[in-house]
């Protein structure tokens, strides 16, 4: 572990102290020793061009802890975070506040992926595309055209008049495949090109993990020029990195990608008017890729490719597609010199064909799998271990690397994260939350709950949850590990008298943003969620007074990637449960638990219904990884806690 210069440490403790820069611009700023310690370690890593891994518990204020030394460093800094929402929070709120505090004119740029920016060239194509004949899509395109005249940045989040999930958006945004780059007739006005130029010239660049890894995997041109010039890379929400890195180092073939290609080939061929064979081939390609989707049965399947790739119908479809790609390649080779659009289509055919071929070949460290949706499918070859690839990328960029999240350690160890990411010689720092969990929270483990594999498990979870919900005067999050359990819970809760008069919000009924806003406004709603609701959701005060978790969030062993990863560890004489399944579940649980206490004055009850927390040997690992919270199995203790909380709130309001 690197030693921090005492004089430098004192400086950062002062800068984030009661008389420091932030205290002068943030009303009610409260110094936190953990925040000061984190800033000191980040500053040391920047100074020494070293790596540091920091778990900063909820309430540490990690954003300011890395922003203050980063903006003071004078070098180029890339900050990557988990979502576009967090990107906007950094760019629009946090960084301007720190700039004001430090009185610096540091140049800051926000850079998102291509799909977030309007493409003027593709907009013109879409406006003349006969595909859109329904009145609604035509209306959306007209609204986008009107907006394109007045927008400065072309970021599609600006326009609320067109739903984000509208089918017109893919037609008016570009991908790395269909972008014409500098040869585009609209290049001088290109919004993504201008955003990248601003990023090149900025001192601080804010991106998200998907864009960061798209560049690392060399699947996106342009942004790659930023990385080598960075003096510091800060990866916030680092617990997401292993999975996102695996996705971006994967090889993907999707029916949507093929259909977009067929559509663009057809558009180019129709302009030229003397390519009947190319027109016919593009239409055949679109038809055959849709037929292949139908051969894969119902939507919602995610399984290993080997389960269906030897079926005669699938084998025939694969052979036919390969033949079609070859024919298209020959045709496009003939016409590519006529223009950049046709040349681009040729390059896309070759790239898609190569990916399709590569996925058919299994590798020692990869798993091939497929996933079906209502009208589309994807084939993917995913690496089971990305540590060597990521380490190689770090070695080519000898700058400061800061990895931070509220959930990185398992049983007070970073070993799981370090091994998966291939990080060597990093300073490690674990900072507890400054929140008073011992006096402000209670963990309830309902007695007599059956094992999760029992058929009546969800029913018993709801029976145990209802008296808790009834006693709670504030809002309740119910977090589930699967949609199946969530949907079953909805049926049990819909007619429950204990939640009469409360708003019942169910994931999928509206966007996550809208649901959270409704939840906050209601003050005593019950929200049922899975997946994305386990992390990144910040509801403070009594609006969220209770978090109920159905079971320990072990990844499904039937997921093709998880199954292959388990088998790979087993083949290498390892212990897949101890090395992968348990650490992964602990980190996910910590994220879910982190929804409960979001402020110094928050109080609430955490309910974990899984009896394995008490009955299995690994339950201790989960408990040791959570904040220190009093525990009970008695519902009367829960009711008393809520009663005291309500009384305390009344006194506070007086």
Secondary structure, 3 states (H helix, E strand, C coil): CCCCCHHHHHHHHHHCCCCCCHHHCCCCCCCCHHHHHHHHHHHHHHHHCCEEEEEECCCCCHHHHHHHHHHHCCCCEEEEECCHHHHHHHHHHHHHHHHHHHCCCCCEEECCCHHHECCHHHHHHHHCCCCCCCHHHHHHHHHHHHHHHHCCCCEHHHCCCCCCCCCCHHHHCCCCCCCCHHHCCCHHHCHHHHHHHHHHHCCEEEEEHHHHHHHHCCCCCCCHHHHCCCCEEEECCHHHHHHHHHHHCCEEEEHHHHHHHHHHHHHHHHHHCCCHHHHHHHHHHHHHHHHHHHHCCCCCCEEEHHHCCCCHHHHHHHHHHHHHHHHHHHHHHHHHHHCHHHHHHHHHHHHHHHHHHHHHCCCCCEEEEEEECCCCEEEEEEECCCHHHHHHHHHHCCCEEEEEECCCCECCECHHHHHHHCCCCCEEEEECCCCCHHHHEEEECCCCCCCCCCCCHHHHHHHHHHHHHHHCCCCEEEEECCHHHHHHHHHHHCCCHHHCCCCEEECCCCCHHHHHHHHHHHCCCEEEEEHHHHCCCCCCHHHCCEEEECCCCCCCCCCHHHHHHHHHHHHCCCCHHHHHHHHHHHHHHHHHHCCCCCCCCCCEEEEECCCHHHHCCCHHHHHHHCCCCEEECCHHHHHHHHHHHHHHHHHHHC
